[in-house]
Amino acid sequence: MAEFKLIEKPEWGPLATFIPNKDEPVYNWIYYKEGFSKELVFRLAEMFSLKRGSVLDPFCGVGTTLLACKQLGLNSFGFDVHPVGVFSSRVKTRDYDTEILRQEIKSLIKAKFIHPHKLPDSGIVRRVFPRHTLEDAVFFHDQIMQIKNHDVRDFLLLGLMNVAVKCSYAYKDGAVIKVRKKPVPPLRDMLRRQLFRMAKDLGNFKTQECEAFADFGDSRSLPLESGTIDAVITSPPYLNKIEYTKVYEIEQQLFLNRIEGSPAVRSYIGLSLNRLEQDSSKLEKALNYGTVKSLPMETIPYLVDMFQAIEEMHRVCRNGAKLGIVVGNGCFPTGVVDSDILLSRMAESLGFTVDKILVLNKRWCTRNRTEKVGITRESLLLWEK
Ligand SMILES: C[S@@+](CC[C@H](N)C(=O)[O-])C[C@H]1O[C@@H](n2cnc3c(N)ncnc32)[C@H](O)[C@@H]1O
């Protein structure tokens, strides 16, 4: 007997990736491999018949849900533990005076180069940049940090963050940064083009009067009142793909260490081993006795953390709230761990109704890169409180 309704929906597969956002103004101000698309949020809002109300993304990444909600006229609240995500979400969802932006861009690009007194000590930062590019990046960073208007400052900084990585030897491969020496384009030209393009984007970008709030926060304890959320549209870290904070080390170390209130990433889902024993008995109850014992040990911290995050979503949602959650299954040498099913079981045990699971993408899970051990699904979980 099938426990949940699993429905194949491959035509929505690309929407679970960031790729469609690459051609979307404002959404594409920073590339986030782990992100999903604006179109997915639009379709879920339509499926949930959301006309007004408050949408939560407790793992907001670079703010795609929040920005899409701003276009749809829905209030949104986003939280993430990653400084690159929270910073980008804020910059993308603010309102700007484009005339002021253009003037500031012009004076930044015209600024006469002065050799910076000090270059960053960080090993990775030094390795991924040719010296003259690093000097340019530090020079522009120093200029930007002197700007009193923080909205303008952050807008320029996001543009610099975006192009600096393109003008480096860094190559992001899964969870690691590799160094690939190659000719790099001149940073000043790239920055000018990027910033004017961003300012132009704003001219054609239609948003509505509503709140888009992004802040640092742990999805397992949200600063929200109970029963206040009408819908959740989100995507948590995927099992055994949890440690990608390192991939954004350059952006973080080079540009965000002087932005107020950027904490170090500590409370990442799947890393905590706190109170594991006490919490895994709760998990055991939610997943049917025997399931936990059959899972690879390394899945337990993830599942315990996700249990708490789902419990928290349940607390903040009002009765009747709809949830759309994109998640990928885990691939281990011993086989596939079906996170879509396990998280849905937890949801049911916490009081949600699992409407259905849409299967968006499927991939082989291999052992030693060649031997197939199963198929992993990337699924959209549709729940209701
Ligand atoms: C799959 S990504 C979400 C991407 C997002 N949907 C987007 O389109 O940009 C998962 C996010 O969860 C965040 N995260 C991990 N642990 C968290 C926690 N305890 N609380 C809040 N966010 C967390 C990560 O930093 C990451 O940005």
The ligand as an SDF file (V2000), in Angstrom:
LIG
                    3D

 27 29  0  0  0  0  0  0  0  0999 V2000
   18.3760   24.7670   -0.5420 C   0  0  0  0  0  0  0  0  0  0  0  0
   18.9140   26.2880    0.1330 S   0  0  0  0  0  0  0  0  0  0  0  0
   17.5120   27.3310   -0.0860 C   0  0  0  0  0  0  0  0  0  0  0  0
   17.6240   28.1730   -1.3130 C   0  0  0  0  0  0  0  0  0  0  0  0
   16.4500   29.1130   -1.5540 C   0  0  0  0  0  0  0  0  0  0  0  0
   15.2190   28.3970   -1.7990 N   0  0  0  0  0  0  0  0  0  0  0  0
   16.7480   30.0180   -2.7550 C   0  0  0  0  0  0  0  0  0  0  0  0
   16.0960   29.8790   -3.7840 O   0  0  0  0  0  0  0  0  0  0  0  0
   17.6740   30.8220   -2.6610 O   0  0  0  0  0  0  0  0  0  0  0  0
   18.8790   25.9370    1.8560 C   0  0  0  0  0  0  0  0  0  0  0  0
   19.2320   27.1320    2.7280 C   0  0  0  0  0  0  0  0  0  0  0  0
   19.0500   26.7400    4.0880 O   0  0  0  0  0  0  0  0  0  0  0  0
   19.9480   27.5250    4.8620 C   0  0  0  0  0  0  0  0  0  0  0  0
   20.0290   26.9440    6.2170 N   0  0  0  0  0  0  0  0  0  0  0  0
   20.7420   25.8890    6.6780 C   0  0  0  0  0  0  0  0  0  0  0  0
   20.5110   25.6660    7.9780 N   0  0  0  0  0  0  0  0  0  0  0  0
   19.5910   26.5970    8.3710 C   0  0  0  0  0  0  0  0  0  0  0  0
   18.9240   26.8730    9.6000 C   0  0  0  0  0  0  0  0  0  0  0  0
   19.1660   26.1590   10.7120 N   0  0  0  0  0  0  0  0  0  0  0  0
   18.0350   27.8890    9.6360 N   0  0  0  0  0  0  0  0  0  0  0  0
   17.7910   28.6450    8.5230 C   0  0  0  0  0  0  0  0  0  0  0  0
   18.3990   28.4360    7.3360 N   0  0  0  0  0  0  0  0  0  0  0  0
   19.2830   27.4170    7.2520 C   0  0  0  0  0  0  0  0  0  0  0  0
   21.2150   27.4980    4.0320 C   0  0  0  0  0  0  0  0  0  0  0  0
   22.0850   28.5440    4.3770 O   0  0  0  0  0  0  0  0  0  0  0  0
   20.6620   27.6170    2.6120 C   0  0  0  0  0  0  0  0  0  0  0  0
   20.6690   28.9630    2.1800 O   0  0  0  0  0  0  0  0  0  0  0  0
  1  2  1  0
  2  3  1  0
  2 10  1  0
  3  4  1  0
  4  5  1  0
  5  6  1  0
  5  7  1  0
  7  8  2  0
  7  9  1  0
 10 11  1  0
 11 12  1  0
 11 26  1  0
 12 13  1  0
 13 14  1  0
 13 24  1  0
 14 15  1  0
 14 23  1  0
 15 16  2  0
 16 17  1  0
 17 18  1  0
 17 23  2  0
 18 19  1  0
 18 20  2  0
 20 21  1  0
 21 22  2  0
 22 23  1  0
 24 25  1  0
 24 26  1  0
 26 27  1  0
M  CHG  2   2   1   9  -1
M  END
$$$$
